[in-house]
Amino acid sequence: MCGILAVLGCSDDSQAKRVRVLELSRRLRHRGPDWSGLHQFGGNYLTHQRLAIIDPASGDQPLYNEDKSIVVTVNGEIYNHEQLRKSLANHKFRTGSDCEVIAHLYEEHGENFVDMLDGVFSFVLLDKRDNSFIVARDAIGVTSLYIGWGLDGSVWISSEMKGLNDDCEHFEAFPPGHLYSSKEHGFKRWYNPVWFSESIPSTPFDPLALRKAFENAVIKRLMTDVPFGVLLSGGLDSSLVSSVTARHLAGTKAAEQWGTQLHSFCVGLEGSPDLKAGKEVADYLGTVHHEFHFTVQDGIDAIEDVIYHIETYDVTTIRASTPMFLMSRKIKSLGVKMVISGEGSDELFGGYLYFHKAPNKEEFHQETCRKVKALHQYDCLRANKATSAWGLEVRVPFLDKEFINVAMSIDPEWKMIKRDQGRIEKWVLRKAFDDEENPYLPKHILYRQKEQFSDGVGYSWIDGLKAHAAQHVTDKMMQNAARIYPHNTPTTKEGYYYRMIFERFFPQNSARLTVPGGPSVACSTAKAIEWDAQWSNNLDPSGRAALGVHASAYEHATVPASLSAGKSAAEMNKKARIIKVPSQGVIIST
């Protein structure tokens, strides 16, 4: 992912202002270390920090139309750019960049072209003919984007908050699926899928249709002119991404340039669930597997850097971002610039363990809608910024527009977790890839229980974070938490610790308002806590907080002999948390 920063309608067009804009743009250079660009037109400044993935030789930005009257700075990938170029046969293209089509589409269609783009993107487009501009962000918010306003009436746009927080009177997250028009002085939604109304769909589950839609989503993300790989934790989502990528890599342009041997990457504490499962899947698929270990202390030492880059104080996000942040640095050191990952599946299919308690299909579906709509504040933010911190791009096929349409049109009765029928979480996705003749994955991996990333890298990771926070936040500090932090008051020492660091980097009120709040159990929304009365007394975002559901829930119990037999000491370091759960349809993961 690249970094964009724009200042639009500024009253100052001096050299000093240009220098200041360049200085702020450099705060985003980690996102795009390959090249920097700036276009100034009066009091309008469009800057770009490039991570070159497509057409590294000539695709520097900002980009233009034929006579340079249209200027655009883009962060993202347009997967259907070749088809769009064919529809623009009367236009002359300057580069091979996939993003150049945006300038020409605007010439042809005005502001009403954004829904034609198949990809993920944040862009600013300046029309120098009438000094107007538009800004847009992709459907779900896979790319990060912020908007701010200056006292002089200027509008500021930045891929990250740190690019504008010091110079704007007010700023906020740019809403996904929206376009901002200077002509209309406001936002309008360009992304309007049927599922957005949260009405209950009735389309029967078609395994082959779901499988085909996902394979298409993965295939289009193999568009690259640089070395790439897959993130492989050994869980269902990353394993399916890896399997489909490995199956379809041969014959692609990427394979012609870089070979058909797929590289996979996994991170975890020594003996963690993800490391073991990731290696098993890698061996099955025949990938070149890279396993990265970190210690709890390594993670704790990185927390301040993580919060600076991720720009949040949300506990779940920081827990999961830290190992991903560490792994991304290792991946980039190997010369890899792009990875494909499995974010989004749990939101689409109700994969979080608390969905076991959904009372009916209506509640189930509405919760998935709420989760998908909020992804830009959580997993998309984590995946985008944890990787971009080291100039690494992440692609997420589960959040492909067409795949989302297919997944969210399925009658949610099929997604419901029904232990008596052998249906565990994400059963429809597992069933879609349960191919006896040509297996995508081994059965026990295909039906492995959900592990949240922050849990799967090693259970002692979260325990270590809590212990570290307890050393730095006293009971007395917690007593005054509501007065020190009246907005989104931290309720745990861990949350308080993260908040202190965040406020040091981003002290503005606008900054703290960009972070979501409210109670959560096992990553639920506040609404879903109503599904189980005991959850309100155990508000922790870890998957282990789903009492009676997760095989390693937060309870003390004797380890069943059937589980402990033959396990190593490293694997059993979590035994105080393992409890028996009903066996109907729940795969116990240890």
Helices and strands as residue ranges (DSSP letters): E 3-8, H 15-25, G 26-28, E 35-41, E 44-50, E 63-64, E 70-78, H 81-86, G 98-100, H 101-109, G 114-116, E 119-127, E 132-137, E 146-149, E 155-158, G 161-163, E 170-173, E 178-181, E 186-189, G 194-197, H 207-220, E 228-231, H 236-248, H 253-258, E 263-268, H 273-285, E 288-293, H 296-310, H 315-333, E 338-340, H 345-349, G 353-357, H 361-373, G 375-377, H 379-388, E 393-395, G 397-399, H 401-408, G 419-421, H 427-432, H 443-446, H 453-456, H 459-472, H 475-479, H 481-484, H 493-505, H 509-513, G 527-531, G 533-537, G 543-545, H 561-564, G 575-577
